[in-house]
Amino acid sequence: MTTAPCFTLNPHVSAATTAHGAVLLDQRSGHYWQMNPTATLVLHALLDGATPEEAAARLTAAHPSATDRAGTDVAALIQHLRDARLIAEAPWEGQKGRKERTPRNERNGKAAPDGHSSPRSPRRRTRKPAPPKTRR
């Protein structure tokens, strides 16, 4: 049984609501994103545990003229926030009546070396170059 993802802000991201929407700050890089009120409405819905479909329904309720494109707009916002590493899927979905699942590192029995839910390190690993071959 597949359940819809539940989203959370990454730990290095802080959010502040403003008069004109919201601002997200990536504390690691110092970059910030200013969001308009519509994107803020969708983000708050997702962070409150709404599915993307429920967030699209809230968007449609607030802006009836957006009915035909609400689903694609929500999907595009989610993708943009993921690409910028501002949000992530919650490690488990035990909130709001959703089926609870175990984090990846408990499910496959491997502990992540850096404490993340994935057993792979987020750092890029490169292979050491082979020693030069000598002619005989």
Summary of the structure (lengths in Angstrom):
residues: 136
radius of gyration: 19.8
end to end distance: 62.4
largest distance: 78.6
contacts: 293
relative contact order: 0.15
helix: 32%
strand: 16%
